[in-house]
Every structure is written in structure tokens, then in C-alpha cells.
Amino acid sequence: MSLFDGTKGNSYEIKGLYVEEGITRRLQALGLNDGTVITVLNRKKNGALIIRVRGTRLAVGKHISQGIEVKEVLA
């Protein structure tokens, strides 16, 4: 499933990044690597997501969140 399909309040483990190479490098520099656990904090009307990655809040647009493959982490 893609991160865009994620539900507010749930945590997910990143399985792969499938966006342009430049965006992929930037996301990896921000800590979004395979195996990283992220939490969806909020969803905006325009499709953007607010996520928590290693204690930092990030806003990710619809196009990018659709290119991040994740697996739900069960508590």
C-alpha cells in the first residue's frame, strides 16, 4: 500500500521509495529509508500528509506520498 492510503494516527514501516531520483535522495537524507517507522499525524484536504519521522514532523504532498510504499505496523 502507499503512504497516501494510510490512516491518521497509524504507524507504518517504509518498504520502498518510488519517486524521482532527486526526491528519493532528499527523502533519504531526511531519514525516510527502508525499514523506518513513520506515523501519520494529519491529513490535509489537498491530499498532503503530516507525518512524524524519528521525532520530526514533515509535510509530504500527494504525489510523493503515493510513491512511498509502506506496511502497517501493528502495536
mmJSON file of the N, C-alpha and C atoms, coordinates in Angstrom:
{"data_MODEL":{"atom_site":{
"group_PDB":["ATOM","ATOM","ATOM","ATOM","ATOM","ATOM","ATOM","ATOM","ATOM","ATOM","ATOM","ATOM","ATOM","ATOM","ATOM","ATOM","ATOM","ATOM","ATOM","ATOM","ATOM","ATOM","ATOM","ATOM","ATOM","ATOM","ATOM","ATOM","ATOM","ATOM","ATOM","ATOM","ATOM","ATOM","ATOM","ATOM","ATOM","ATOM","ATOM","ATOM","ATOM","ATOM","ATOM","ATOM","ATOM","ATOM","ATOM","ATOM","ATOM","ATOM","ATOM","ATOM","ATOM","ATOM","ATOM","ATOM","ATOM","ATOM","ATOM","ATOM","ATOM","ATOM","ATOM","ATOM","ATOM","ATOM","ATOM","ATOM","ATOM","ATOM","ATOM","ATOM","ATOM","ATOM","ATOM","ATOM","ATOM","ATOM","ATOM","ATOM","ATOM","ATOM","ATOM","ATOM","ATOM","ATOM","ATOM","ATOM","ATOM","ATOM","ATOM","ATOM","ATOM","ATOM","ATOM","ATOM","ATOM","ATOM","ATOM","ATOM","ATOM","ATOM","ATOM","ATOM","ATOM","ATOM","ATOM","ATOM","ATOM","ATOM","ATOM","ATOM","ATOM","ATOM","ATOM","ATOM","ATOM","ATOM","ATOM","ATOM","ATOM","ATOM","ATOM","ATOM","ATOM","ATOM","ATOM","ATOM","ATOM","ATOM","ATOM","ATOM","ATOM","ATOM","ATOM","ATOM","ATOM","ATOM","ATOM","ATOM","ATOM","ATOM","ATOM","ATOM","ATOM","ATOM","ATOM","ATOM","ATOM","ATOM","ATOM","ATOM","ATOM","ATOM","ATOM","ATOM","ATOM","ATOM","ATOM","ATOM","ATOM","ATOM","ATOM","ATOM","ATOM","ATOM","ATOM","ATOM","ATOM","ATOM","ATOM","ATOM","ATOM","ATOM","ATOM","ATOM","ATOM","ATOM","ATOM","ATOM","ATOM","ATOM","ATOM","ATOM","ATOM","ATOM","ATOM","ATOM","ATOM","ATOM","ATOM","ATOM","ATOM","ATOM","ATOM","ATOM","ATOM","ATOM","ATOM","ATOM","ATOM","ATOM","ATOM","ATOM","ATOM","ATOM","ATOM","ATOM","ATOM","ATOM","ATOM","ATOM","ATOM","ATOM","ATOM","ATOM","ATOM","ATOM","ATOM","ATOM","ATOM","ATOM","ATOM","ATOM","ATOM"],
"id":[1,2,3,4,5,6,7,8,9,10,11,12,13,14,15,16,17,18,19,20,21,22,23,24,25,26,27,28,29,30,31,32,33,34,35,36,37,38,39,40,41,42,43,44,45,46,47,48,49,50,51,52,53,54,55,56,57,58,59,60,61,62,63,64,65,66,67,68,69,70,71,72,73,74,75,76,77,78,79,80,81,82,83,84,85,86,87,88,89,90,91,92,93,94,95,96,97,98,99,100,101,102,103,104,105,106,107,108,109,110,111,112,113,114,115,116,117,118,119,120,121,122,123,124,125,126,127,128,129,130,131,132,133,134,135,136,137,138,139,140,141,142,143,144,145,146,147,148,149,150,151,152,153,154,155,156,157,158,159,160,161,162,163,164,165,166,167,168,169,170,171,172,173,174,175,176,177,178,179,180,181,182,183,184,185,186,187,188,189,190,191,192,193,194,195,196,197,198,199,200,201,202,203,204,205,206,207,208,209,210,211,212,213,214,215,216,217,218,219,220,221,222,223,224,225],
"type_symbol":["N","C","C","N","C","C","N","C","C","N","C","C","N","C","C","N","C","C","N","C","C","N","C","C","N","C","C","N","C","C","N","C","C","N","C","C","N","C","C","N","C","C","N","C","C","N","C","C","N","C","C","N","C","C","N","C","C","N","C","C","N","C","C","N","C","C","N","C","C","N","C","C","N","C","C","N","C","C","N","C","C","N","C","C","N","C","C","N","C","C","N","C","C","N","C","C","N","C","C","N","C","C","N","C","C","N","C","C","N","C","C","N","C","C","N","C","C","N","C","C","N","C","C","N","C","C","N","C","C","N","C","C","N","C","C","N","C","C","N","C","C","N","C","C","N","C","C","N","C","C","N","C","C","N","C","C","N","C","C","N","C","C","N","C","C","N","C","C","N","C","C","N","C","C","N","C","C","N","C","C","N","C","C","N","C","C","N","C","C","N","C","C","N","C","C","N","C","C","N","C","C","N","C","C","N","C","C","N","C","C","N","C","C","N","C","C","N","C","C","N","C","C","N","C","C"],
"label_atom_id":["N","CA","C","N","CA","C","N","CA","C","N","CA","C","N","CA","C","N","CA","C","N","CA","C","N","CA","C","N","CA","C","N","CA","C","N","CA","C","N","CA","C","N","CA","C","N","CA","C","N","CA","C","N","CA","C","N","CA","C","N","CA","C","N","CA","C","N","CA","C","N","CA","C","N","CA","C","N","CA","C","N","CA","C","N","CA","C","N","CA","C","N","CA","C","N","CA","C","N","CA","C","N","CA","C","N","CA","C","N","CA","C","N","CA","C","N","CA","C","N","CA","C","N","CA","C","N","CA","C","N","CA","C","N","CA","C","N","CA","C","N","CA","C","N","CA","C","N","CA","C","N","CA","C","N","CA","C","N","CA","C","N","CA","C","N","CA","C","N","CA","C","N","CA","C","N","CA","C","N","CA","C","N","CA","C","N","CA","C","N","CA","C","N","CA","C","N","CA","C","N","CA","C","N","CA","C","N","CA","C","N","CA","C","N","CA","C","N","CA","C","N","CA","C","N","CA","C","N","CA","C","N","CA","C","N","CA","C","N","CA","C","N","CA","C","N","CA","C","N","CA","C","N","CA","C","N","CA","C","N","CA","C"],
"label_alt_id":[null,null,null,null,null,null,null,null,null,null,null,null,null,null,null,null,null,null,null,null,null,null,null,null,null,null,null,null,null,null,null,null,null,null,null,null,null,null,null,null,null,null,null,null,null,null,null,null,null,null,null,null,null,null,null,null,null,null,null,null,null,null,null,null,null,null,null,null,null,null,null,null,null,null,null,null,null,null,null,null,null,null,null,null,null,null,null,null,null,null,null,null,null,null,null,null,null,null,null,null,null,null,null,null,null,null,null,null,null,null,null,null,null,null,null,null,null,null,null,null,null,null,null,null,null,null,null,null,null,null,null,null,null,null,null,null,null,null,null,null,null,null,null,null,null,null,null,null,null,null,null,null,null,null,null,null,null,null,null,null,null,null,null,null,null,null,null,null,null,null,null,null,null,null,null,null,null,null,null,null,null,null,null,null,null,null,null,null,null,null,null,null,null,null,null,null,null,null,null,null,null,null,null,null,null,null,null,null,null,null,null,null,null,null,null,null,null,null,null,null,null,null,null,null,null],
"label_comp_id":["MET","MET","MET","SER","SER","SER","LEU","LEU","LEU","PHE","PHE","PHE","ASP","ASP","ASP","GLY","GLY","GLY","THR","THR","THR","LYS","LYS","LYS","GLY","GLY","GLY","ASN","ASN","ASN","SER","SER","SER","TYR","TYR","TYR","GLU","GLU","GLU","ILE","ILE","ILE","LYS","LYS","LYS","GLY","GLY","GLY","LEU","LEU","LEU","TYR","TYR","TYR","VAL","VAL","VAL","GLU","GLU","GLU","GLU","GLU","GLU","GLY","GLY","GLY","ILE","ILE","ILE","THR","THR","THR","ARG","ARG","ARG","ARG","ARG","ARG","LEU","LEU","LEU","GLN","GLN","GLN","ALA","ALA","ALA","LEU","LEU","LEU","GLY","GLY","GLY","LEU","LEU","LEU","ASN","ASN","ASN","ASP","ASP","ASP","GLY","GLY","GLY","THR","THR","THR","VAL","VAL","VAL","ILE","ILE","ILE","THR","THR","THR","VAL","VAL","VAL","LEU","LEU","LEU","ASN","ASN","ASN","ARG","ARG","ARG","LYS","LYS","LYS","LYS","LYS","LYS","ASN","ASN","ASN","GLY","GLY","GLY","ALA","ALA","ALA","LEU","LEU","LEU","ILE","ILE","ILE","ILE","ILE","ILE","ARG","ARG","ARG","VAL","VAL","VAL","ARG","ARG","ARG","GLY","GLY","GLY","THR","THR","THR","ARG","ARG","ARG","LEU","LEU","LEU","ALA","ALA","ALA","VAL","VAL","VAL","GLY","GLY","GLY","LYS","LYS","LYS","HIS","HIS","HIS","ILE","ILE","ILE","SER","SER","SER","GLN","GLN","GLN","GLY","GLY","GLY","ILE","ILE","ILE","GLU","GLU","GLU","VAL","VAL","VAL","LYS","LYS","LYS","GLU","GLU","GLU","VAL","VAL","VAL","LEU","LEU","LEU","ALA","ALA","ALA"],
"label_asym_id":["A","A","A","A","A","A","A","A","A","A","A","A","A","A","A","A","A","A","A","A","A","A","A","A","A","A","A","A","A","A","A","A","A","A","A","A","A","A","A","A","A","A","A","A","A","A","A","A","A","A","A","A","A","A","A","A","A","A","A","A","A","A","A","A","A","A","A","A","A","A","A","A","A","A","A","A","A","A","A","A","A","A","A","A","A","A","A","A","A","A","A","A","A","A","A","A","A","A","A","A","A","A","A","A","A","A","A","A","A","A","A","A","A","A","A","A","A","A","A","A","A","A","A","A","A","A","A","A","A","A","A","A","A","A","A","A","A","A","A","A","A","A","A","A","A","A","A","A","A","A","A","A","A","A","A","A","A","A","A","A","A","A","A","A","A","A","A","A","A","A","A","A","A","A","A","A","A","A","A","A","A","A","A","A","A","A","A","A","A","A","A","A","A","A","A","A","A","A","A","A","A","A","A","A","A","A","A","A","A","A","A","A","A","A","A","A","A","A","A","A","A","A","A","A","A"],
"label_entity_id":["1","1","1","1","1","1","1","1","1","1","1","1","1","1","1","1","1","1","1","1","1","1","1","1","1","1","1","1","1","1","1","1","1","1","1","1","1","1","1","1","1","1","1","1","1","1","1","1","1","1","1","1","1","1","1","1","1","1","1","1","1","1","1","1","1","1","1","1","1","1","1","1","1","1","1","1","1","1","1","1","1","1","1","1","1","1","1","1","1","1","1","1","1","1","1","1","1","1","1","1","1","1","1","1","1","1","1","1","1","1","1","1","1","1","1","1","1","1","1","1","1","1","1","1","1","1","1","1","1","1","1","1","1","1","1","1","1","1","1","1","1","1","1","1","1","1","1","1","1","1","1","1","1","1","1","1","1","1","1","1","1","1","1","1","1","1","1","1","1","1","1","1","1","1","1","1","1","1","1","1","1","1","1","1","1","1","1","1","1","1","1","1","1","1","1","1","1","1","1","1","1","1","1","1","1","1","1","1","1","1","1","1","1","1","1","1","1","1","1","1","1","1","1","1","1"],
"label_seq_id":[1,1,1,2,2,2,3,3,3,4,4,4,5,5,5,6,6,6,7,7,7,8,8,8,9,9,9,10,10,10,11,11,11,12,12,12,13,13,13,14,14,14,15,15,15,16,16,16,17,17,17,18,18,18,19,19,19,20,20,20,21,21,21,22,22,22,23,23,23,24,24,24,25,25,25,26,26,26,27,27,27,28,28,28,29,29,29,30,30,30,31,31,31,32,32,32,33,33,33,34,34,34,35,35,35,36,36,36,37,37,37,38,38,38,39,39,39,40,40,40,41,41,41,42,42,42,43,43,43,44,44,44,45,45,45,46,46,46,47,47,47,48,48,48,49,49,49,50,50,50,51,51,51,52,52,52,53,53,53,54,54,54,55,55,55,56,56,56,57,57,57,58,58,58,59,59,59,60,60,60,61,61,61,62,62,62,63,63,63,64,64,64,65,65,65,66,66,66,67,67,67,68,68,68,69,69,69,70,70,70,71,71,71,72,72,72,73,73,73,74,74,74,75,75,75],
"pdbx_PDB_ins_code":[null,null,null,null,null,null,null,null,null,null,null,null,null,null,null,null,null,null,null,null,null,null,null,null,null,null,null,null,null,null,null,null,null,null,null,null,null,null,null,null,null,null,null,null,null,null,null,null,null,null,null,null,null,null,null,null,null,null,null,null,null,null,null,null,null,null,null,null,null,null,null,null,null,null,null,null,null,null,null,null,null,null,null,null,null,null,null,null,null,null,null,null,null,null,null,null,null,null,null,null,null,null,null,null,null,null,null,null,null,null,null,null,null,null,null,null,null,null,null,null,null,null,null,null,null,null,null,null,null,null,null,null,null,null,null,null,null,null,null,null,null,null,null,null,null,null,null,null,null,null,null,null,null,null,null,null,null,null,null,null,null,null,null,null,null,null,null,null,null,null,null,null,null,null,null,null,null,null,null,null,null,null,null,null,null,null,null,null,null,null,null,null,null,null,null,null,null,null,null,null,null,null,null,null,null,null,null,null,null,null,null,null,null,null,null,null,null,null,null,null,null,null,null,null,null],
"Cartn_x":[0.841,0.0,0.881,0.341,1.122,0.835,1.746,1.568,0.308,-0.039,-1.225,-2.493,-2.506,-3.656,-3.678,-2.653,-2.545,-3.622,-3.874,-4.908,-4.267,-4.897,-4.416,-4.28,-3.128,-2.882,-2.193,-2.099,-1.463,0.019,0.792,2.219,2.486,3.488,3.809,5.321,5.746,7.155,7.374,8.384,8.668,9.26,8.696,9.17,9.922,9.648,10.348,9.927,10.83,10.548,10.527,9.402,9.236,8.836,9.722,9.538,10.807,10.864,12.027,13.298,14.417,15.687,16.069,15.889,16.225,15.377,14.094,13.189,13.545,13.882,14.271,15.492,16.498,17.703,17.365,16.486,16.109,15.363,14.437,13.692,14.632,15.595,16.555,17.405,17.759,18.532,17.725,16.401,15.523,15.211,15.702,15.511,14.459,13.88,12.88,13.589,14.06,14.756,13.934,14.266,13.582,13.713,12.593,12.587,12.281,12.271,11.965,10.475,10.151,8.744,8.307,7.161,6.609,5.169,4.678,3.314,2.602,1.379,0.573,-0.105,0.229,-0.32,-1.602,-1.657,-2.816,-2.907,-4.116,-4.359,-4.98,-4.455,-4.991,-5.963,-6.845,-7.859,-7.252,-6.106,-5.485,-4.702,-4.715,-4.034,-2.704,-2.22,-0.939,-1.08,0.017,0.051,1.078,0.774,1.745,2.17,3.473,3.982,5.056,5.269,6.366,7.401,8.632,9.749,10.861,11.181,12.282,12.196,10.992,10.801,10.607,10.651,10.487,9.196,8.467,7.24,7.574,7.026,7.238,5.901,5.801,4.636,5.055,4.235,4.529,3.319,3.562,2.485,1.915,0.78,0.079,0.951,1.611,2.439,3.538,4.195,5.276,4.733,3.647,3.103,2.58,2.155,1.713,2.885,4.107,5.294,6.062,5.52,6.17,5.378,5.988,5.319,5.559,4.477,4.571,3.809,4.108,3.39,2.974,1.735,1.253,1.98,2.319,2.984,1.909,1.774,0.759,1.342,0.589,1.066,1.023],
"Cartn_y":[-1.181,0.0,1.238,2.342,3.585,4.367,5.249,6.077,6.929,7.329,8.15,7.445,6.111,5.325,5.141,5.628,5.462,6.226,5.777,6.357,7.206,8.33,9.236,8.488,8.652,8.031,6.681,6.077,4.769,4.914,3.865,3.835,2.849,3.176,2.366,2.234,1.114,0.877,1.067,1.821,2.085,0.841,0.464,-0.697,-0.293,0.918,1.371,2.776,3.469,4.81,4.739,5.114,5.017,6.367,7.345,8.687,9.052,10.256,10.675,10.569,10.362,10.115,11.258,12.489,13.634,13.687,13.387,13.368,12.217,11.075,9.912,10.239,10.878,11.242,12.209,13.174,14.148,13.459,12.562,11.84,10.984,10.339,9.529,10.4,11.584,12.496,12.955,12.991,13.37,12.196,10.998,9.84,8.862,9.065,8.136,7.056,6.027,4.903,3.638,2.599,1.317,0.854,0.457,-0.029,1.04,2.312,3.396,3.4,3.578,3.635,5.097,5.371,6.725,6.678,7.804,7.914,9.026,8.746,9.771,10.596,11.887,12.76,13.45,13.819,14.554,14.435,14.612,14.619,15.959,16.608,17.88,17.642,18.602,18.47,18.326,18.951,18.896,17.6,16.676,15.391,15.304,16.41,16.392,15.661,15.077,14.374,15.033,15.081,15.482,14.186,13.895,12.641,12.93,11.954,12.031,10.987,11.46,10.586,10.845,9.874,9.989,11.272,11.599,12.744,14.069,14.082,15.307,15.237,16.359,16.419,16.91,16.219,16.592,16.659,17.568,17.621,16.991,16.063,15.362,15.516,15.956,16.145,14.839,14.931,13.755,12.961,13.637,12.947,12.117,12.689,11.979,10.844,11.099,10.058,8.861,9.075,7.95,7.099,7.658,6.926,6.277,6.335,5.7,4.453,3.291,2.029,1.709,1.386,1.113,-0.145,-0.616,-1.743,-1.291,-1.569,-1.127,-1.872,-1.129,-1.698,-1.907,-3.144,-3.452,-3.236,-2.577,-2.264,-3.466],
"Cartn_z":[0.0,0.0,0.0,-0.474,-0.467,0.814,1.167,2.351,2.223,1.003,0.777,1.271,1.238,1.692,3.203,3.894,5.343,6.095,7.315,8.173,9.262,9.57,10.602,11.93,12.581,13.873,13.803,12.627,12.491,12.152,12.471,12.173,11.045,10.228,9.054,8.919,8.352,8.07,6.572,6.21,4.803,4.153,3.005,2.255,0.995,0.483,-0.719,-1.108,-1.808,-2.306,-3.83,-4.431,-5.881,-6.46,-6.278,-6.82,-7.59,-8.148,-8.918,-8.076,-8.755,-8.055,-7.107,-7.537,-6.692,-5.433,-5.576,-4.419,-3.498,-4.081,-3.279,-2.421,-3.012,-2.252,-1.122,-1.388,-0.363,0.777,0.452,1.481,2.332,1.686,2.429,3.346,2.902,3.738,4.954,4.81,5.919,6.84,6.501,7.364,6.899,5.729,5.202,4.396,5.079,4.453,4.65,3.899,4.066,5.514,6.108,7.475,8.514,8.12,9.045,9.379,10.652,11.077,11.108,10.469,10.432,10.932,11.428,11.927,11.174,10.715,10.046,11.139,11.199,12.225,11.765,10.478,9.987,8.477,7.949,6.506,6.151,5.13,4.669,3.514,3.279,2.224,0.836,0.604,-0.724,-0.966,-0.025,-0.18,0.53,1.084,1.795,3.126,3.569,4.847,5.754,7.041,8.053,8.728,8.694,9.254,10.285,11.181,12.149,11.754,11.59,11.245,12.237,13.063,14.027,14.846,15.312,16.181,15.473,14.15,13.37,12.565,12.521,11.717,10.319,9.316,7.922,7.203,6.245,5.362,4.04,3.551,2.307,1.397,0.171,-0.788,-1.31,-1.974,-2.502,-3.458,-4.382,-5.383,-4.716,-3.721,-3.035,-2.173,-1.432,-0.55,-1.342,-2.58,-3.41,-3.871,-3.841,-4.261,-3.125,-1.907,-0.756,-0.382,-0.585,-0.253,1.226,1.93,3.363,3.739,4.958,5.565,6.95,7.326,8.646,9.749,10.803,11.976,13.031,13.479,14.484,15.879,16.714,18.066,18.975],
"occupancy":[1.0,1.0,1.0,1.0,1.0,1.0,1.0,1.0,1.0,1.0,1.0,1.0,1.0,1.0,1.0,1.0,1.0,1.0,1.0,1.0,1.0,1.0,1.0,1.0,1.0,1.0,1.0,1.0,1.0,1.0,1.0,1.0,1.0,1.0,1.0,1.0,1.0,1.0,1.0,1.0,1.0,1.0,1.0,1.0,1.0,1.0,1.0,1.0,1.0,1.0,1.0,1.0,1.0,1.0,1.0,1.0,1.0,1.0,1.0,1.0,1.0,1.0,1.0,1.0,1.0,1.0,1.0,1.0,1.0,1.0,1.0,1.0,1.0,1.0,1.0,1.0,1.0,1.0,1.0,1.0,1.0,1.0,1.0,1.0,1.0,1.0,1.0,1.0,1.0,1.0,1.0,1.0,1.0,1.0,1.0,1.0,1.0,1.0,1.0,1.0,1.0,1.0,1.0,1.0,1.0,1.0,1.0,1.0,1.0,1.0,1.0,1.0,1.0,1.0,1.0,1.0,1.0,1.0,1.0,1.0,1.0,1.0,1.0,1.0,1.0,1.0,1.0,1.0,1.0,1.0,1.0,1.0,1.0,1.0,1.0,1.0,1.0,1.0,1.0,1.0,1.0,1.0,1.0,1.0,1.0,1.0,1.0,1.0,1.0,1.0,1.0,1.0,1.0,1.0,1.0,1.0,1.0,1.0,1.0,1.0,1.0,1.0,1.0,1.0,1.0,1.0,1.0,1.0,1.0,1.0,1.0,1.0,1.0,1.0,1.0,1.0,1.0,1.0,1.0,1.0,1.0,1.0,1.0,1.0,1.0,1.0,1.0,1.0,1.0,1.0,1.0,1.0,1.0,1.0,1.0,1.0,1.0,1.0,1.0,1.0,1.0,1.0,1.0,1.0,1.0,1.0,1.0,1.0,1.0,1.0,1.0,1.0,1.0,1.0,1.0,1.0,1.0,1.0,1.0,1.0,1.0,1.0,1.0,1.0,1.0],
"B_iso_or_equiv":[0.0,0.0,0.0,0.0,0.0,0.0,0.0,0.0,0.0,0.0,0.0,0.0,0.0,0.0,0.0,0.0,0.0,0.0,0.0,0.0,0.0,0.0,0.0,0.0,0.0,0.0,0.0,0.0,0.0,0.0,0.0,0.0,0.0,0.0,0.0,0.0,0.0,0.0,0.0,0.0,0.0,0.0,0.0,0.0,0.0,0.0,0.0,0.0,0.0,0.0,0.0,0.0,0.0,0.0,0.0,0.0,0.0,0.0,0.0,0.0,0.0,0.0,0.0,0.0,0.0,0.0,0.0,0.0,0.0,0.0,0.0,0.0,0.0,0.0,0.0,0.0,0.0,0.0,0.0,0.0,0.0,0.0,0.0,0.0,0.0,0.0,0.0,0.0,0.0,0.0,0.0,0.0,0.0,0.0,0.0,0.0,0.0,0.0,0.0,0.0,0.0,0.0,0.0,0.0,0.0,0.0,0.0,0.0,0.0,0.0,0.0,0.0,0.0,0.0,0.0,0.0,0.0,0.0,0.0,0.0,0.0,0.0,0.0,0.0,0.0,0.0,0.0,0.0,0.0,0.0,0.0,0.0,0.0,0.0,0.0,0.0,0.0,0.0,0.0,0.0,0.0,0.0,0.0,0.0,0.0,0.0,0.0,0.0,0.0,0.0,0.0,0.0,0.0,0.0,0.0,0.0,0.0,0.0,0.0,0.0,0.0,0.0,0.0,0.0,0.0,0.0,0.0,0.0,0.0,0.0,0.0,0.0,0.0,0.0,0.0,0.0,0.0,0.0,0.0,0.0,0.0,0.0,0.0,0.0,0.0,0.0,0.0,0.0,0.0,0.0,0.0,0.0,0.0,0.0,0.0,0.0,0.0,0.0,0.0,0.0,0.0,0.0,0.0,0.0,0.0,0.0,0.0,0.0,0.0,0.0,0.0,0.0,0.0,0.0,0.0,0.0,0.0,0.0,0.0,0.0,0.0,0.0,0.0,0.0,0.0],
"pdbx_formal_charge":[null,null,null,null,null,null,null,null,null,null,null,null,null,null,null,null,null,null,null,null,null,null,null,null,null,null,null,null,null,null,null,null,null,null,null,null,null,null,null,null,null,null,null,null,null,null,null,null,null,null,null,null,null,null,null,null,null,null,null,null,null,null,null,null,null,null,null,null,null,null,null,null,null,null,null,null,null,null,null,null,null,null,null,null,null,null,null,null,null,null,null,null,null,null,null,null,null,null,null,null,null,null,null,null,null,null,null,null,null,null,null,null,null,null,null,null,null,null,null,null,null,null,null,null,null,null,null,null,null,null,null,null,null,null,null,null,null,null,null,null,null,null,null,null,null,null,null,null,null,null,null,null,null,null,null,null,null,null,null,null,null,null,null,null,null,null,null,null,null,null,null,null,null,null,null,null,null,null,null,null,null,null,null,null,null,null,null,null,null,null,null,null,null,null,null,null,null,null,null,null,null,null,null,null,null,null,null,null,null,null,null,null,null,null,null,null,null,null,null,null,null,null,null,null,null],
"auth_seq_id":[1,1,1,2,2,2,3,3,3,4,4,4,5,5,5,6,6,6,7,7,7,8,8,8,9,9,9,10,10,10,11,11,11,12,12,12,13,13,13,14,14,14,15,15,15,16,16,16,17,17,17,18,18,18,19,19,19,20,20,20,21,21,21,22,22,22,23,23,23,24,24,24,25,25,25,26,26,26,27,27,27,28,28,28,29,29,29,30,30,30,31,31,31,32,32,32,33,33,33,34,34,34,35,35,35,36,36,36,37,37,37,38,38,38,39,39,39,40,40,40,41,41,41,42,42,42,43,43,43,44,44,44,45,45,45,46,46,46,47,47,47,48,48,48,49,49,49,50,50,50,51,51,51,52,52,52,53,53,53,54,54,54,55,55,55,56,56,56,57,57,57,58,58,58,59,59,59,60,60,60,61,61,61,62,62,62,63,63,63,64,64,64,65,65,65,66,66,66,67,67,67,68,68,68,69,69,69,70,70,70,71,71,71,72,72,72,73,73,73,74,74,74,75,75,75],
"auth_comp_id":["MET","MET","MET","SER","SER","SER","LEU","LEU","LEU","PHE","PHE","PHE","ASP","ASP","ASP","GLY","GLY","GLY","THR","THR","THR","LYS","LYS","LYS","GLY","GLY","GLY","ASN","ASN","ASN","SER","SER","SER","TYR","TYR","TYR","GLU","GLU","GLU","ILE","ILE","ILE","LYS","LYS","LYS","GLY","GLY","GLY","LEU","LEU","LEU","TYR","TYR","TYR","VAL","VAL","VAL","GLU","GLU","GLU","GLU","GLU","GLU","GLY","GLY","GLY","ILE","ILE","ILE","THR","THR","THR","ARG","ARG","ARG","ARG","ARG","ARG","LEU","LEU","LEU","GLN","GLN","GLN","ALA","ALA","ALA","LEU","LEU","LEU","GLY","GLY","GLY","LEU","LEU","LEU","ASN","ASN","ASN","ASP","ASP","ASP","GLY","GLY","GLY","THR","THR","THR","VAL","VAL","VAL","ILE","ILE","ILE","THR","THR","THR","VAL","VAL","VAL","LEU","LEU","LEU","ASN","ASN","ASN","ARG","ARG","ARG","LYS","LYS","LYS","LYS","LYS","LYS","ASN","ASN","ASN","GLY","GLY","GLY","ALA","ALA","ALA","LEU","LEU","LEU","ILE","ILE","ILE","ILE","ILE","ILE","ARG","ARG","ARG","VAL","VAL","VAL","ARG","ARG","ARG","GLY","GLY","GLY","THR","THR","THR","ARG","ARG","ARG","LEU","LEU","LEU","ALA","ALA","ALA","VAL","VAL","VAL","GLY","GLY","GLY","LYS","LYS","LYS","HIS","HIS","HIS","ILE","ILE","ILE","SER","SER","SER","GLN","GLN","GLN","GLY","GLY","GLY","ILE","ILE","ILE","GLU","GLU","GLU","VAL","VAL","VAL","LYS","LYS","LYS","GLU","GLU","GLU","VAL","VAL","VAL","LEU","LEU","LEU","ALA","ALA","ALA"],
"auth_asym_id":["A","A","A","A","A","A","A","A","A","A","A","A","A","A","A","A","A","A","A","A","A","A","A","A","A","A","A","A","A","A","A","A","A","A","A","A","A","A","A","A","A","A","A","A","A","A","A","A","A","A","A","A","A","A","A","A","A","A","A","A","A","A","A","A","A","A","A","A","A","A","A","A","A","A","A","A","A","A","A","A","A","A","A","A","A","A","A","A","A","A","A","A","A","A","A","A","A","A","A","A","A","A","A","A","A","A","A","A","A","A","A","A","A","A","A","A","A","A","A","A","A","A","A","A","A","A","A","A","A","A","A","A","A","A","A","A","A","A","A","A","A","A","A","A","A","A","A","A","A","A","A","A","A","A","A","A","A","A","A","A","A","A","A","A","A","A","A","A","A","A","A","A","A","A","A","A","A","A","A","A","A","A","A","A","A","A","A","A","A","A","A","A","A","A","A","A","A","A","A","A","A","A","A","A","A","A","A","A","A","A","A","A","A","A","A","A","A","A","A","A","A","A","A","A","A"],
"auth_atom_id":["N","CA","C","N","CA","C","N","CA","C","N","CA","C","N","CA","C","N","CA","C","N","CA","C","N","CA","C","N","CA","C","N","CA","C","N","CA","C","N","CA","C","N","CA","C","N","CA","C","N","CA","C","N","CA","C","N","CA","C","N","CA","C","N","CA","C","N","CA","C","N","CA","C","N","CA","C","N","CA","C","N","CA","C","N","CA","C","N","CA","C","N","CA","C","N","CA","C","N","CA","C","N","CA","C","N","CA","C","N","CA","C","N","CA","C","N","CA","C","N","CA","C","N","CA","C","N","CA","C","N","CA","C","N","CA","C","N","CA","C","N","CA","C","N","CA","C","N","CA","C","N","CA","C","N","CA","C","N","CA","C","N","CA","C","N","CA","C","N","CA","C","N","CA","C","N","CA","C","N","CA","C","N","CA","C","N","CA","C","N","CA","C","N","CA","C","N","CA","C","N","CA","C","N","CA","C","N","CA","C","N","CA","C","N","CA","C","N","CA","C","N","CA","C","N","CA","C","N","CA","C","N","CA","C","N","CA","C","N","CA","C","N","CA","C","N","CA","C","N","CA","C","N","CA","C","N","CA","C","N","CA","C"],
"pdbx_PDB_model_num":[1,1,1,1,1,1,1,1,1,1,1,1,1,1,1,1,1,1,1,1,1,1,1,1,1,1,1,1,1,1,1,1,1,1,1,1,1,1,1,1,1,1,1,1,1,1,1,1,1,1,1,1,1,1,1,1,1,1,1,1,1,1,1,1,1,1,1,1,1,1,1,1,1,1,1,1,1,1,1,1,1,1,1,1,1,1,1,1,1,1,1,1,1,1,1,1,1,1,1,1,1,1,1,1,1,1,1,1,1,1,1,1,1,1,1,1,1,1,1,1,1,1,1,1,1,1,1,1,1,1,1,1,1,1,1,1,1,1,1,1,1,1,1,1,1,1,1,1,1,1,1,1,1,1,1,1,1,1,1,1,1,1,1,1,1,1,1,1,1,1,1,1,1,1,1,1,1,1,1,1,1,1,1,1,1,1,1,1,1,1,1,1,1,1,1,1,1,1,1,1,1,1,1,1,1,1,1,1,1,1,1,1,1,1,1,1,1,1,1,1,1,1,1,1,1]
}}}
